[in-house]
Amino acid sequence: MASVVHSDEAVSIEQNTANVNSGKQSKLPSDSRIELGDITQHNIRQLRIINQVVFPVSYTDKFYDDILENGELGRLAYFNDIVVGAVCCRIQSEAGQRRLYIMTLGCLAPYRELGVGTKLLEYVFEICSRDKNIDNIFLHVQTSNEGALAFYKKFGFEIVDTAYNYYKRIVPPDAYVLQKNLLRS
């Protein structure tokens, strides 16, 4: 399916992000394709790099081992065969509910507002439509992340709680808990 980026991929991703932030990124073609692919032992390194660039927190080796174990609950997003984003989820049971937790959903800055995040979130909805026992989807979003809050609210997520001091080494340390209840017939 998509090509594998090698040893200079982190530098390339960071340069792409820097180019967009400085206004040097050219307009992307309108015939661009967004595809999702499995996360495997062969491309887990790309997920690590995406997460390092996109998120202000670090994830442990156990996080990545769990992603490989959970198979369908994680996907890489490819934009014209280049890895530009990912989603990683897990299913939790608590208080008599079966819930899908979005651990990470992110996209490199140059590729935001092109439908990559929407495609990843639609995949999450697809998981839930196949598993009729999931009651809701939830996630944490840093309270200052207005872009993410607006994105999730567009899809019917609501703030249901605030987790104070949720993050250890970033400011602000607080996160909103966003949730979307799934209507079952």
C-alpha distance (Angstrom), angle and dihedral (degrees) to the residues before:
residue distance angle dihedral
M1 . . .
A2 3.81 . .
S3 3.74 129.1 .
V4 3.77 121.8 -102.7
V5 3.79 116.1 -121.1
H6 3.80 113.7 -139.1
S7 3.81 140.1 -153.4
D8 3.78 97.8 -41.5
E9 3.81 92.9 50.7
A10 3.82 95.3 104.9
V11 3.80 91.5 52.9
S12 3.80 90.6 45.9
I13 3.82 92.4 50.0
E14 3.80 92.0 47.4
Q15 3.83 91.4 47.8
N16 3.81 90.5 50.3
T17 3.78 90.1 51.2
A18 3.81 91.7 46.6
N19 3.82 91.0 49.6
V20 3.79 91.6 53.9
N21 3.78 92.6 46.0
S22 3.81 89.8 52.3
G23 3.80 93.0 45.9
K24 3.83 95.6 -111.7
Q25 3.82 96.4 118.2
S26 3.78 112.8 111.4
K27 3.79 120.9 -136.0
L28 3.79 111.1 -82.9
P29 3.80 118.5 -120.9
S30 3.79 117.3 -93.4
D31 3.82 92.5 -132.6
S32 3.81 92.0 62.8
R33 3.79 118.2 140.4
I34 3.80 127.2 -139.0
E35 3.79 116.0 -159.8
L36 3.78 133.2 170.1
G37 3.78 124.5 -138.0
D38 3.78 139.5 -174.5
I39 3.78 121.1 -91.5
T40 3.79 107.8 -123.5
Q41 3.78 139.9 169.1
H42 3.82 86.2 -95.4
N43 3.81 96.5 57.8
I44 3.81 104.3 26.2
R45 3.80 88.2 105.7
Q46 3.80 89.4 64.1
L47 3.82 89.4 54.4
R48 3.81 89.5 51.6
I49 3.80 91.1 52.7
I50 3.82 93.9 46.4
N51 3.82 89.4 51.2
Q52 3.82 92.5 47.5
V53 3.80 91.6 52.3
V54 3.81 99.1 40.0
F55 3.82 105.1 37.8
P56 3.82 129.7 56.4
V57 3.82 91.4 -141.9
S58 3.80 132.2 71.4
Y59 3.78 123.7 -124.7
T60 3.80 124.7 -143.7
D61 3.78 128.8 -123.1
K62 3.81 87.1 -107.1
F63 3.82 89.4 60.4
Y64 3.81 90.1 56.8
D65 3.82 93.1 42.9
D66 3.82 89.3 53.1
I67 3.82 90.8 50.2
L68 3.80 90.6 54.1
E69 3.81 90.0 48.2
N70 3.82 94.6 49.5
G71 3.81 94.4 54.5
E72 3.79 106.6 180.0
L73 3.82 94.2 37.5
G74 3.80 92.4 75.6
R75 3.80 133.1 54.0
L76 3.78 138.4 175.3
A77 3.81 118.0 -136.8
Y78 3.80 117.9 -136.5
F79 3.79 122.6 -162.4
N80 3.81 108.3 -163.9
D81 3.82 88.6 -20.9
I82 3.83 94.9 -50.6
V83 3.81 119.4 115.2
V84 3.81 106.0 -118.1
G85 3.81 105.9 154.1
A86 3.78 148.3 1.7
V87 3.77 145.9 -159.1
C88 3.82 125.8 -147.7
C89 3.80 123.1 -174.5
R90 3.77 141.4 168.3
I91 3.79 134.3 -163.6
Q92 3.78 118.1 -120.2
S93 3.78 131.9 -172.8
E94 3.77 116.6 -150.9
A95 3.79 138.0 145.5
G96 3.79 91.3 5.3
Q97 3.80 93.1 -55.2
R98 3.79 132.5 110.1
R99 3.79 107.4 -142.2
L100 3.78 136.4 -177.3
Y101 3.80 111.4 -136.8
I102 3.80 118.3 -157.9
M103 3.80 101.8 -144.9
T104 3.81 93.8 179.3
L105 3.78 135.5 -0.9
G106 3.77 114.3 168.7
C107 3.77 145.7 147.5
L108 3.80 132.0 -161.6
A109 3.81 111.3 -98.0
P110 3.84 96.0 -114.7
Y111 3.81 89.8 58.8
R112 3.79 100.1 46.1
E113 3.80 119.2 119.4
L114 3.81 90.5 25.8
G115 3.81 96.3 99.6
V116 3.81 99.3 -94.3
G117 3.81 95.2 117.4
T118 3.79 90.6 44.2
K119 3.81 90.8 52.5
L120 3.82 90.3 50.3
L121 3.80 92.7 48.4
E122 3.81 91.3 46.9
Y123 3.79 87.0 55.8
V124 3.82 88.8 55.3
F125 3.82 89.2 51.5
E126 3.81 88.7 49.7
I127 3.82 90.8 55.0
C128 3.79 88.8 52.4
S129 3.78 93.6 47.9
R130 3.82 90.1 54.6
D131 3.82 93.0 46.2
K132 3.79 104.3 54.6
N133 3.82 91.4 -174.9
I134 3.82 95.6 72.6
D135 3.81 110.2 105.1
N136 3.80 99.7 -171.3
I137 3.78 147.3 -11.9
F138 3.78 120.3 -124.2
L139 3.79 141.5 173.3
H140 3.79 144.1 165.4
V141 3.80 122.2 -107.8
Q142 3.79 124.1 -174.6
T143 3.81 107.7 -108.6
S144 3.81 92.1 -122.7
N145 3.83 95.0 51.9
E146 3.79 98.6 101.2
G147 3.81 93.8 166.0
A148 3.81 93.2 57.0
L149 3.80 92.1 43.6
A150 3.82 91.5 53.1
F151 3.82 91.1 45.9
Y152 3.80 94.7 53.6
K153 3.81 94.2 41.5
K154 3.83 87.8 57.0
F155 3.79 87.0 63.3
G156 3.80 96.4 48.4
F157 3.80 100.9 -92.5
E158 3.80 116.0 145.3
I159 3.79 132.5 -162.5
V160 3.81 105.4 -108.1
D161 3.81 101.3 167.2
T162 3.79 146.0 -3.0
A163 3.80 119.9 -122.9
Y164 3.80 105.4 -153.4
N165 3.82 116.5 -149.0
Y166 3.81 90.0 4.6
Y167 3.81 93.2 146.1
K168 3.79 119.5 57.8
R169 3.81 106.0 -158.9
I170 3.80 106.6 22.3
V171 3.78 134.6 78.9
P172 2.94 125.0 -98.1
P173 3.81 91.5 32.0
D174 3.80 94.3 -165.4
A175 3.81 126.7 99.1
Y176 3.75 134.5 -165.2
V177 3.78 117.0 -131.6
L178 3.79 107.3 -134.0
Q179 3.77 121.2 -164.7
K180 3.78 138.7 -177.5
N181 3.78 116.5 -163.0
L182 3.77 115.3 -144.0
L183 3.77 117.5 -133.8
R184 3.79 111.2 -137.3
S185 3.78 124.3 -167.2
